[in-house]
């Protein structure tokens, strides 16, 4: 059976994305692509390889994310190690959702 070739729609009339939007981010999150953040992230995960939230509950789960305790968009310092904590993916997603709801209800 022959396959149909997909034809893309012309981009006429569509809003264009800025360079940062097309790479998946905005000015507030560009620092995540910098070497300084990569080194700091690696350092945090090496020093504390377990999820801080899981560990507090007695579970030993590997940390895969470095979270800003006070979100950057809410005034948290980007590179301050006292504002960073290692979390597993589930805990990071849960905390990020709570942070967004907290911001919406203020």
N, C-alpha and C positions, 0 to 999 in steps of 0.2 A: 504494500500500500504506500503510495507516495506521501511524503510529509510536506506540510505547508511551511513556507518560509515566513517567519515572523517579521512584520513590518512595524517599525517604530513610528510613533506619531511625531509630527514635526513639533518643534519646541516653540513655535510662534504663539505668543500670548501667555506662555507660562512664565511665572516669576523666576528670575535667575537667582541662584544661590551664591552667597559670598564664598571666597576660598575656604574660610574656616568652617562654614556650614557644610560644604561639600565633603570635607574631611571628617565630619561627624564631631562637631564641637562648637564652642563659641569662645569669645575672648576670656570668659571666666575659667575655662577649662583647658586652654592652650598649654598651660604649664605641664600638663600630664605627658606631653610629647617631648619635653626637654630632658637632656641628659642628667641634669641635676636631680630631677624628680626620680628618674630611673635608679640612680645610685642610692638616693635616700630610701626609696621603696625597698630595694634589695637589702640595704642595711637594717631596716626595721624588721623585715621578715626573717633575716638571719639571726638577729638578736632575740627575737621572740617568735618562734615558728608556729605556735599554737594560737588558735582563735581565742581572744581574750574573753568574749562573752560565753563561749562554750566552756572554757576552762573554769569560769566562775560558777557554772552549773555542775561541774564535775566531769564534763565530757572532754575528751582529748581529740580535737579536730584540727587538722592542719589549716593554718591561715593562708589564704590566697590573695587577699585584698588588704590594702592599707587605707584606712578610713580616717577622715578628718572628724574628730570628736565634735568640734563646733564647725559646721559646714562653712566653706570658703564664702559662699553667697550670703551667709549670715554673719560675716565678720571674722571667721576663723583664720588663723595664720596658716599660710600655705606650707612653709617649710619648718615650722616649729615642731620639734619632736614631741613636746608635751601635748600637742594637739593631734597626734597621730596614734592610731592603734591598729594592730593586726586583727583581721576578722576573716572568717570563712565566707564563702559566697552567699550562703543563706542568711547569716547574721548581718552581712553588709546590706543585702537587699532589704531586709526587714527594717534596719535602722534608717536607711535612706528613705524608705516609704514613710516612716514615722516623722522624719525631719521635714519631708515635703508637706505632710498633713499639718504639722505644727506651724509651718510657715503660712499655710492657707488659712488657718483659724485665727491667726493674729490680726 
